[in-house]
Amino acid sequence: MTVWIAIGATAAGCYLLKLVGLLVPAGVLERPLVRRLSALLPVALLAALTAQQTFSANGALVLDARGAGVAAAALALVLRAPFLVVVGAAVAVTAVVRALSG
């Protein structure tokens, strides 16, 4: 029964959060600071999720093949490689490091 209470509380919380968002006056949403923050927020959240998934395992900090793949992708981005090359470099480096390490 406690699972259903948690599901109901989460659904109610999501609904209230959406309702509060709809009640924000338009003047507040048109401020330059709010516009800049709303444009940067998805990028920051995606970066945080990527870092958490890449550098953690069972709640501990881990540097393994995934870190090498991210470093290869970062290097490819610095060299202004196309997106598919960036992804391919990350995949290839991660596969090579995993093959060599175990």
C-alpha positions, -999 to 999 in steps of 0.1 A, spaced: 0 0 0 29 24 7 40 21 -30 6 34 -41 8 63 -16 42 72 -31 28 70 -66 -2 92 -57 20 117 -39 44 119 -69 15 124 -93 0 151 -71 34 168 -68 39 168 -106 4 182 -112 10 210 -86 44 218 -101 29 221 -135 0 242 -122 25 266 -104 44 269 -137 12 279 -155 4 305 -129 37 324 -133 30 359 -148 42 364 -184 63 394 -173 84 372 -151 91 348 -180 102 376 -204 130 389 -182 165 384 -197 179 365 -168 150 340 -168 154 335 -205 191 329 -202 187 305 -173 159 286 -191 181 282 -222 211 269 -201 192 246 -177 187 216 -201 224 217 -210 235 218 -173 211 189 -164 224 168 -194 260 174 -184 253 165 -148 235 133 -158 263 124 -182 290 129 -156 271 109 -130 266 80 -153 301 81 -166 321 85 -134 302 65 -108 295 29 -100 276 18 -69 279 52 -54 316 55 -58 338 76 -81 353 54 -109 377 62 -136 376 34 -162 372 30 -199 341 53 -199 363 82 -188 388 75 -216 359 75 -241 347 109 -228 382 122 -230 384 111 -267 351 127 -274 362 159 -258 394 159 -279 374 153 -310 352 182 -302 382 205 -296 394 195 -330 360 204 -344 352 169 -357 317 161 -370 293 146 -345 294 111 -359 332 112 -356 330 123 -320 307 95 -311 328 70 -331 360 81 -314 344 77 -280 331 42 -288 364 31 -303 386 44 -275 362 29 -249 362 -5 -266 401 -5 -269 406 4 -233 381 -23 -222 398 -49 -244 432 -40 -231 422 -39 -194 403 -71 -191 
